Amino acid sequence: MTAESQCSPAEWQARQQLAGCYRVFHLLGWTELIFNHISLRVPGTGDARQFLINPYGLHYSEVCASNLVKIDLQGRVLDGSPYPVNPAGFTPHATLHEAIADAHCVMHTHTTAGMAVACSKAGLEISNFYAAQLGGRLAYHDFEGITVFAGEGPRLLASVRGGAAEGGQGAPRPAVILRNHGLLAWGRTLPECFYTLWLMQRACEIQLAGTALGPTLAIGPEVQASCADAAERFYAQRGLGDQLMAALLRQVDRIDEGWRR
């Protein structure tokens, strides 16, 4: 009996989509050995809220559709997988998946540029093309240590909802900088989430490179708002995340198509 035959067509499609994304992260150098996570809600599970996540102990280049682990909000394995799940990884993911209806996909990275900006007192400077597209969509969460304690969940959620500035009750923001830690993004679909994370990563890379040149040129609030609005409308109309992911998967397939199995 094949792995594909043991799940619904919708789940198998989600497994392939998520496995492909792990291989894309490897292609881009966004991996952290066996750590960090991308999680995706299993379609059709309703209030049961089941998710797919990487098997702890495998490198992203080893992830494929059949070895992804299906878990619930408590991180309990549901599909009999022999692989464990890293609790430090899924705790913040579970918070967003449970509390935000549109958080179907959550991604977290420890890239050098992302962590450097996360450790910077100034945070992300809205001083480049990519950062400007995140205007009004960016949140910060203070570092509380390794994310293994569920008690941090409500505070993370409040930060994502605008923090003290909005009483922790604002509209949830899809781009999150975890202070002293790294980058986090969530989205209604995997490609949408990826596009948000890619914007954050590129903005951080440019900021990191630009520090060698001296003070940056800030982008004013009106232009920020215009860029963010235009980016959101352009994305919705053109499906940029889907096109971007498809192009990257073609590159992955030239190297190894094993992620599909």
C-alpha positions, 0 to 999 in steps of 0.5 A: 500500500502506497503512502498516497493511497492512505490519505485523501486526494486533498491531503496528498496534494497538500503533502506534495505542496509542502514537501516541495516548499521544503525543497525550495527552502533548501534551494534558497539556503533558508535551512537550519540543519534539521531545525525550523519549520513550515506547517500546513493545515490539512484540507477538509479536517474542519474544527479538528485542525490537523496539520502537516510538518517536517519530521524532526531529524531530517534535513529539508533536502530529505523531506518528501510527501510521504514522510511529512508528519500529520499532527493535531494542535497539541503536536500529537502524531496522528498518522503513525509516523515513526518520526518525532516532531520538534516541540520548540518548532510547533508551539508558535505555529499552533498558536497562529493556526488555532487563533487565526482562521486564515493562518493555513500555512506558517513558516519560520526561518533562522536565516543570517539576514533575518536573525541579524535584523531581528537582533537589531534594536532598530528592527526592519528599516522601511528603507528599501523596495521590499520593506516598503511592501510590508508597511502596516503588515509587520509585527514584532514579538519580544524574545522569551527564550526557546519556544517550548512553553504554551504560555507564550502563545497568548503573548505572541498572538497579542504581538501579531495583533499589533501589540501594545499599540493596538491593545493586542486586538488589531487585525493580525499581521502576516509578517512577524519579526521574532526579536533576537530569534528570526522571521515568521510568516503566515498566510491563507495559502502556502504560496501567499505565505512564501511570498510574504516571507520572501519579501521579509528575507529580501528586505533584511538582506538589503538592509544588512548589506546597506549598513556598510554604506552608512545611514539609509534613506527612509521611505515616508509613510505615504509612499509606504502605504501606497507600496503596501496597498499596490503590492496587496492588490497586485498579488491578489490579481496576479497570484504572484506567490503561485507563479513564484513557487511554480518557477522555483519547483521547476528548478527543484525538479531539475535537481531531484523530483523525489520530494513528490513521492 
